[in-house]
Amino acid sequence: AGQTALMLAVSHGRQEMVRALLDCGADVNIQDDEGSTALMCASEHGRAEIVSLLLEQPG
C-alpha cells in the first residue's frame, strides 16, 4: 500500500510510462508503507531495463 504512480508503472513493466513520469519529475526516492522504493520494486519484479533507467536519475 502507499505506492506511487511510478511504483505502479514499474511493477507493471510500463517502461514508457516510467520514463514519462520521470520526465515530469517523479521522485525515485519515495518509499511506500513497507519502505520500498521504485528501484526496489523494479529489482523485485526483474525489470532490468527499468532498474537501469531509475539508476540514471539524479538524487
Gaussian input, Z-matrix of N, CA and C with variables (Angstrom, degrees):
# hf/3-21g

backbone

0 1
 N
 C     1     B1
 C     2     B2     1     A1
 N     3     B3     2     A2     1     D1
 C     4     B4     3     A3     2     D2
 C     5     B5     4     A4     3     D3
 N     6     B6     5     A5     4     D4
 C     7     B7     6     A6     5     D5
 C     8     B8     7     A7     6     D6
 N     9     B9     8     A8     7     D7
 C    10    B10     9     A9     8     D8
 C    11    B11    10    A10     9     D9
 N    12    B12    11    A11    10    D10
 C    13    B13    12    A12    11    D11
 C    14    B14    13    A13    12    D12
 N    15    B15    14    A14    13    D13
 C    16    B16    15    A15    14    D14
 C    17    B17    16    A16    15    D15
 N    18    B18    17    A17    16    D16
 C    19    B19    18    A18    17    D17
 C    20    B20    19    A19    18    D18
 N    21    B21    20    A20    19    D19
 C    22    B22    21    A21    20    D20
 C    23    B23    22    A22    21    D21
 N    24    B24    23    A23    22    D22
 C    25    B25    24    A24    23    D23
 C    26    B26    25    A25    24    D24
 N    27    B27    26    A26    25    D25
 C    28    B28    27    A27    26    D26
 C    29    B29    28    A28    27    D27
 N    30    B30    29    A29    28    D28
 C    31    B31    30    A30    29    D29
 C    32    B32    31    A31    30    D30
 N    33    B33    32    A32    31    D31
 C    34    B34    33    A33    32    D32
 C    35    B35    34    A34    33    D33
 N    36    B36    35    A35    34    D34
 C    37    B37    36    A36    35    D35
 C    38    B38    37    A37    36    D36
 N    39    B39    38    A38    37    D37
 C    40    B40    39    A39    38    D38
 C    41    B41    40    A40    39    D39
 N    42    B42    41    A41    40    D40
 C    43    B43    42    A42    41    D41
 C    44    B44    43    A43    42    D42
 N    45    B45    44    A44    43    D43
 C    46    B46    45    A45    44    D44
 C    47    B47    46    A46    45    D45
 N    48    B48    47    A47    46    D46
 C    49    B49    48    A48    47    D47
 C    50    B50    49    A49    48    D48
 N    51    B51    50    A50    49    D49
 C    52    B52    51    A51    50    D50
 C    53    B53    52    A52    51    D51
 N    54    B54    53    A53    52    D52
 C    55    B55    54    A54    53    D53
 C    56    B56    55    A55    54    D54
 N    57    B57    56    A56    55    D55
 C    58    B58    57    A57    56    D56
 C    59    B59    58    A58    57    D57
 N    60    B60    59    A59    58    D58
 C    61    B61    60    A60    59    D59
 C    62    B62    61    A61    60    D60
 N    63    B63    62    A62    61    D61
 C    64    B64    63    A63    62    D62
 C    65    B65    64    A64    63    D63
 N    66    B66    65    A65    64    D64
 C    67    B67    66    A66    65    D65
 C    68    B68    67    A67    66    D66
 N    69    B69    68    A68    67    D67
 C    70    B70    69    A69    68    D68
 C    71    B71    70    A70    69    D69
 N    72    B72    71    A71    70    D70
 C    73    B73    72    A72    71    D71
 C    74    B74    73    A73    72    D72
 N    75    B75    74    A74    73    D73
 C    76    B76    75    A75    74    D74
 C    77    B77    76    A76    75    D75
 N    78    B78    77    A77    76    D76
 C    79    B79    78    A78    77    D77
 C    80    B80    79    A79    78    D78
 N    81    B81    80    A80    79    D79
 C    82    B82    81    A81    80    D80
 C    83    B83    82    A82    81    D81
 N    84    B84    83    A83    82    D82
 C    85    B85    84    A84    83    D83
 C    86    B86    85    A85    84    D84
 N    87    B87    86    A86    85    D85
 C    88    B88    87    A87    86    D86
 C    89    B89    88    A88    87    D87
 N    90    B90    89    A89    88    D88
 C    91    B91    90    A90    89    D89
 C    92    B92    91    A91    90    D90
 N    93    B93    92    A92    91    D91
 C    94    B94    93    A93    92    D92
 C    95    B95    94    A94    93    D93
 N    96    B96    95    A95    94    D94
 C    97    B97    96    A96    95    D95
 C    98    B98    97    A97    96    D96
 N    99    B99    98    A98    97    D97
 C   100   B100    99    A99    98    D98
 C   101   B101   100   A100    99    D99
 N   102   B102   101   A101   100   D100
 C   103   B103   102   A102   101   D101
 C   104   B104   103   A103   102   D102
 N   105   B105   104   A104   103   D103
 C   106   B106   105   A105   104   D104
 C   107   B107   106   A106   105   D105
 N   108   B108   107   A107   106   D106
 C   109   B109   108   A108   107   D107
 C   110   B110   109   A109   108   D108
 N   111   B111   110   A110   109   D109
 C   112   B112   111   A111   110   D110
 C   113   B113   112   A112   111   D111
 N   114   B114   113   A113   112   D112
 C   115   B115   114   A114   113   D113
 C   116   B116   115   A115   114   D114
 N   117   B117   116   A116   115   D115
 C   118   B118   117   A117   116   D116
 C   119   B119   118   A118   117   D117
 N   120   B120   119   A119   118   D118
 C   121   B121   120   A120   119   D119
 C   122   B122   121   A121   120   D120
 N   123   B123   122   A122   121   D121
 C   124   B124   123   A123   122   D122
 C   125   B125   124   A124   123   D123
 N   126   B126   125   A125   124   D124
 C   127   B127   126   A126   125   D125
 C   128   B128   127   A127   126   D126
 N   129   B129   128   A128   127   D127
 C   130   B130   129   A129   128   D128
 C   131   B131   130   A130   129   D129
 N   132   B132   131   A131   130   D130
 C   133   B133   132   A132   131   D131
 C   134   B134   133   A133   132   D132
 N   135   B135   134   A134   133   D133
 C   136   B136   135   A135   134   D134
 C   137   B137   136   A136   135   D135
 N   138   B138   137   A137   136   D136
 C   139   B139   138   A138   137   D137
 C   140   B140   139   A139   138   D138
 N   141   B141   140   A140   139   D139
 C   142   B142   141   A141   140   D140
 C   143   B143   142   A142   141   D141
 N   144   B144   143   A143   142   D142
 C   145   B145   144   A144   143   D143
 C   146   B146   145   A145   144   D144
 N   147   B147   146   A146   145   D145
 C   148   B148   147   A147   146   D146
 C   149   B149   148   A148   147   D147
 N   150   B150   149   A149   148   D148
 C   151   B151   150   A150   149   D149
 C   152   B152   151   A151   150   D150
 N   153   B153   152   A152   151   D151
 C   154   B154   153   A153   152   D152
 C   155   B155   154   A154   153   D153
 N   156   B156   155   A155   154   D154
 C   157   B157   156   A156   155   D155
 C   158   B158   157   A157   156   D156
 N   159   B159   158   A158   157   D157
 C   160   B160   159   A159   158   D158
 C   161   B161   160   A160   159   D159
 N   162   B162   161   A161   160   D160
 C   163   B163   162   A162   161   D161
 C   164   B164   163   A163   162   D162
 N   165   B165   164   A164   163   D163
 C   166   B166   165   A165   164   D164
 C   167   B167   166   A166   165   D165
 N   168   B168   167   A167   166   D166
 C   169   B169   168   A168   167   D167
 C   170   B170   169   A169   168   D168
 N   171   B171   170   A170   169   D169
 C   172   B172   171   A171   170   D170
 C   173   B173   172   A172   171   D171
 N   174   B174   173   A173   172   D172
 C   175   B175   174   A174   173   D173
 C   176   B176   175   A175   174   D174

   B1=1.4610
   B2=1.5264
   B3=1.2922
   B4=1.4514
   B5=1.5137
   B6=1.3377
   B7=1.4595
   B8=1.5214
   B9=1.3223
   B10=1.4590
   B11=1.5258
   B12=1.3154
   B13=1.4659
   B14=1.5279
   B15=1.3260
   B16=1.4600
   B17=1.5252
   B18=1.3048
   B19=1.4667
   B20=1.5231
   B21=1.3139
   B22=1.4649
   B23=1.5243
   B24=1.3282
   B25=1.4650
   B26=1.5266
   B27=1.3181
   B28=1.4661
   B29=1.5200
   B30=1.3262
   B31=1.4650
   B32=1.5222
   B33=1.3350
   B34=1.4649
   B35=1.5329
   B36=1.3458
   B37=1.4605
   B38=1.5159
   B39=1.3135
   B40=1.4695
   B41=1.5294
   B42=1.3241
   B43=1.4610
   B44=1.5261
   B45=1.3205
   B46=1.4690
   B47=1.5281
   B48=1.3213
   B49=1.4630
   B50=1.5248
   B51=1.3197
   B52=1.4666
   B53=1.5238
   B54=1.3246
   B55=1.4700
   B56=1.5368
   B57=1.3278
   B58=1.4682
   B59=1.5266
   B60=1.3167
   B61=1.4672
   B62=1.5268
   B63=1.3199
   B64=1.4651
   B65=1.5237
   B66=1.3261
   B67=1.4687
   B68=1.5201
   B69=1.3317
   B70=1.4703
   B71=1.5250
   B72=1.3252
   B73=1.4572
   B74=1.5132
   B75=1.3317
   B76=1.4672
   B77=1.5311
   B78=1.3103
   B79=1.4658
   B80=1.5273
   B81=1.3312
   B82=1.4660
   B83=1.5247
   B84=1.3256
   B85=1.4606
   B86=1.5209
   B87=1.3230
   B88=1.4678
   B89=1.5208
   B90=1.3294
   B91=1.4609
   B92=1.5194
   B93=1.3408
   B94=1.4624
   B95=1.5295
   B96=1.3246
   B97=1.4657
   B98=1.5257
   B99=1.3245
   B100=1.4655
   B101=1.5222
   B102=1.3359
   B103=1.4550
   B104=1.5167
   B105=1.3270
   B106=1.4627
   B107=1.5226
   B108=1.3234
   B109=1.4628
   B110=1.5278
   B111=1.3193
   B112=1.4618
   B113=1.5291
   B114=1.3267
   B115=1.4637
   B116=1.5241
   B117=1.3118
   B118=1.4636
   B119=1.5231
   B120=1.3138
   B121=1.4648
   B122=1.5268
   B123=1.3239
   B124=1.4644
   B125=1.5246
   B126=1.3112
   B127=1.4614
   B128=1.5203
   B129=1.3236
   B130=1.4656
   B131=1.5242
   B132=1.3336
   B133=1.4608
   B134=1.5337
   B135=1.3303
   B136=1.4615
   B137=1.5201
   B138=1.3250
   B139=1.4683
   B140=1.5295
   B141=1.3317
   B142=1.4682
   B143=1.5228
   B144=1.3269
   B145=1.4682
   B146=1.5237
   B147=1.3232
   B148=1.4660
   B149=1.5235
   B150=1.3355
   B151=1.4674
   B152=1.5255
   B153=1.3178
   B154=1.4693
   B155=1.5191
   B156=1.3198
   B157=1.4600
   B158=1.5293
   B159=1.3158
   B160=1.4626
   B161=1.5262
   B162=1.3276
   B163=1.4630
   B164=1.5237
   B165=1.3195
   B166=1.4680
   B167=1.5242
   B168=1.3245
   B169=1.4609
   B170=1.5234
   B171=1.3332
   B172=1.4680
   B173=1.5256
   B174=1.3132
   B175=1.4585
   B176=1.4736
   A1=109.36
   A2=115.66
   A3=120.30
   A4=113.59
   A5=116.67
   A6=119.57
   A7=111.24
   A8=114.69
   A9=121.21
   A10=109.46
   A11=116.05
   A12=120.76
   A13=110.04
   A14=116.78
   A15=120.78
   A16=110.52
   A17=117.33
   A18=120.99
   A19=111.44
   A20=116.70
   A21=120.13
   A22=110.98
   A23=116.79
   A24=120.18
   A25=110.42
   A26=116.63
   A27=121.47
   A28=110.47
   A29=117.03
   A30=120.38
   A31=112.56
   A32=117.02
   A33=121.01
   A34=112.45
   A35=116.15
   A36=120.12
   A37=114.90
   A38=117.00
   A39=122.12
   A40=109.58
   A41=116.17
   A42=121.64
   A43=113.22
   A44=117.92
   A45=119.77
   A46=111.02
   A47=117.46
   A48=120.53
   A49=109.81
   A50=117.08
   A51=120.72
   A52=109.13
   A53=116.52
   A54=120.73
   A55=110.98
   A56=116.97
   A57=121.14
   A58=110.83
   A59=116.93
   A60=120.35
   A61=110.90
   A62=116.64
   A63=119.97
   A64=110.72
   A65=116.89
   A66=120.88
   A67=111.78
   A68=116.13
   A69=121.16
   A70=112.23
   A71=116.86
   A72=120.30
   A73=116.29
   A74=118.25
   A75=120.11
   A76=109.65
   A77=115.87
   A78=122.44
   A79=109.53
   A80=117.00
   A81=121.20
   A82=112.66
   A83=117.38
   A84=120.84
   A85=114.70
   A86=117.95
   A87=120.04
   A88=109.22
   A89=115.61
   A90=121.81
   A91=110.60
   A92=115.59
   A93=119.62
   A94=109.21
   A95=116.90
   A96=121.28
   A97=113.31
   A98=116.82
   A99=121.14
   A100=112.36
   A101=116.57
   A102=121.19
   A103=114.71
   A104=117.83
   A105=121.63
   A106=110.92
   A107=115.58
   A108=122.13
   A109=109.12
   A110=116.42
   A111=120.96
   A112=110.57
   A113=117.07
   A114=120.81
   A115=110.86
   A116=116.63
   A117=120.30
   A118=110.70
   A119=116.41
   A120=122.04
   A121=110.32
   A122=116.90
   A123=120.96
   A124=110.49
   A125=116.77
   A126=120.99
   A127=111.23
   A128=116.49
   A129=121.57
   A130=112.03
   A131=116.64
   A132=121.20
   A133=112.76
   A134=117.33
   A135=120.87
   A136=114.16
   A137=116.74
   A138=122.01
   A139=109.67
   A140=116.93
   A141=122.17
   A142=113.00
   A143=117.90
   A144=120.00
   A145=110.97
   A146=116.38
   A147=119.82
   A148=110.05
   A149=117.63
   A150=120.51
   A151=109.20
   A152=116.99
   A153=121.10
   A154=111.44
   A155=116.35
   A156=121.32
   A157=110.90
   A158=116.91
   A159=120.98
   A160=111.33
   A161=116.83
   A162=120.09
   A163=112.45
   A164=117.19
   A165=121.33
   A166=112.38
   A167=117.08
   A168=120.88
   A169=111.22
   A170=116.68
   A171=119.48
   A172=110.81
   A173=115.56
   A174=120.12
   A175=112.07
   D1=162.06
   D2=178.89
   D3=76.87
   D4=21.46
   D5=-178.97
   D6=-78.35
   D7=144.86
   D8=176.71
   D9=-84.61
   D10=169.23
   D11=175.65
   D12=-59.26
   D13=-36.53
   D14=178.55
   D15=-62.98
   D16=-45.42
   D17=179.25
   D18=-61.98
   D19=-40.87
   D20=179.31
   D21=-65.50
   D22=-42.65
   D23=177.95
   D24=-62.61
   D25=-40.50
   D26=178.21
   D27=-62.37
   D28=-49.78
   D29=-175.27
   D30=-65.03
   D31=-25.97
   D32=178.76
   D33=-94.55
   D34=3.14
   D35=176.40
   D36=70.83
   D37=25.45
   D38=-177.38
   D39=-88.52
   D40=77.09
   D41=-173.54
   D42=-58.72
   D43=-42.31
   D44=-179.90
   D45=-66.30
   D46=-35.52
   D47=176.27
   D48=-68.18
   D49=-40.66
   D50=176.22
   D51=-57.81
   D52=-47.55
   D53=179.94
   D54=-60.41
   D55=-43.05
   D56=-179.93
   D57=-63.61
   D58=-43.36
   D59=179.16
   D60=-64.14
   D61=-40.77
   D62=177.83
   D63=-64.80
   D64=-40.32
   D65=177.62
   D66=-62.16
   D67=-27.45
   D68=179.17
   D69=-89.84
   D70=4.06
   D71=174.70
   D72=95.38
   D73=18.71
   D74=178.02
   D75=-57.53
   D76=137.19
   D77=-178.32
   D78=-84.63
   D79=115.79
   D80=-178.15
   D81=-74.96
   D82=-11.38
   D83=-174.79
   D84=-97.10
   D85=-2.80
   D86=179.02
   D87=-65.64
   D88=138.95
   D89=179.50
   D90=-106.64
   D91=146.10
   D92=174.85
   D93=-82.06
   D94=-171.90
   D95=-176.62
   D96=-63.14
   D97=-19.32
   D98=-179.58
   D99=-100.97
   D100=3.48
   D101=178.24
   D102=87.27
   D103=8.99
   D104=179.97
   D105=-86.32
   D106=145.73
   D107=175.18
   D108=-105.63
   D109=173.99
   D110=177.22
   D111=-60.63
   D112=-37.20
   D113=178.93
   D114=-63.88
   D115=-43.81
   D116=177.98
   D117=-62.59
   D118=-40.34
   D119=178.52
   D120=-62.58
   D121=-44.35
   D122=179.12
   D123=-61.99
   D124=-41.36
   D125=179.13
   D126=-64.66
   D127=-44.80
   D128=-179.15
   D129=-61.74
   D130=-32.68
   D131=-177.75
   D132=-94.19
   D133=3.57
   D134=177.67
   D135=68.44
   D136=32.01
   D137=-178.57
   D138=-93.89
   D139=75.13
   D140=-173.09
   D141=-59.22
   D142=-41.33
   D143=-179.16
   D144=-66.14
   D145=-37.71
   D146=178.54
   D147=-71.20
   D148=-36.85
   D149=175.05
   D150=-55.98
   D151=-48.26
   D152=179.66
   D153=-60.24
   D154=-43.12
   D155=179.29
   D156=-61.22
   D157=-43.83
   D158=-179.99
   D159=-66.82
   D160=-37.57
   D161=-179.72
   D162=-68.88
   D163=-21.21
   D164=177.82
   D165=-75.48
   D166=-13.17
   D167=-174.54
   D168=-78.27
   D169=141.91
   D170=175.82
   D171=-69.23
   D172=153.67
   D173=176.14
   D174=89.65

